Amino acid sequence: MTYLTSKDGTHIFYKDWGPKTAQPIVFHHGWPLSADDWDNQMMFFLGHGFRVIAHDRRGHGRSTQTDGGNDMDTYADDVKQLVTQLDLKDAIHIGHSTGGGEVAHYVARAEPDRVAKAVLIDAVTPLVVKTESNPGGTPMDVFDGLREALAANRPQFYLDFASGPFYGFNRPGAKVSEGLIRNWWRQAMMGGIQGQYECISAFSETDFTEDLKQIDVPVLVIHSEDDQIVPYADSAPLAVKLLKNGRLKTYKDLPHGCFQIRPDLINADILAFVRGEEEKAAPQPAVTTPEMA
């Protein structure tokens, strides 16, 4: 297996597939998962001639189960070190949920010519938790409840989370995938409980407003309107307004884990964006694209 050793000695596991001369796509996973969450997308974009890279965030997957540095500043710095080690130029960074926050935090600070475009999928941007300045956010006691359930019985908590709201399997008539549930649970249990516990604060309390304002490259903001984890109304529409060059694509009935439930839709829309072909892409019946404000 391939690892980056960060400045503080943390070992960051990563995958790096495809021609080293091809345009790189870097995938950033959500909490509490790993690079394996992007298996479908990595194979898809590898098949389209891209170099594909995905890492396990510190405290997650096969990376070091750290007792420190489980915060967004350190996550973004780990990404910067990985990008430097691999000497990635003109890269596309794609992040889901917590990984979307990580993308915003890194891209806002990236060296010139390192980043070409970014994609935020059901991301935690601009801010998840409810505050005086973010009245539509999720109340803090929800995140306290996540921490309590995680510390009390991590295996059962993760099983319930994957079986329910993450993929929308709690919705009436939902087609449940046992494979997705087991794979989610497998990835989550690979990581360290302390890093995952502290990551809850990182993804819920980090304010990405200034990051979004600083990003100059084109950004595709994808969000599921039926997202039960990061509610649509307090995320994507607000994020895209803060971006200098953002565009919004929504999916009416998909869940938080949309890119695994319907990879055919998500992959095609990302590929069109990466190639600059969004306007040419054929409309899908399950997709709605709101007017940009």
Helices and strands as residue ranges (DSSP letters): E 2-5, E 11-17, E 24-28, G 35-38, H 39-47, E 51-55, H 72-86, E 91-96, H 98-107, E 115-121, H 140-152, H 154-163, H 178-190, H 193-205, H 209-214, E 219-224, G 232-234, H 236-242, E 246-251, H 258-261, H 263-274, G 278-280, E 287-288
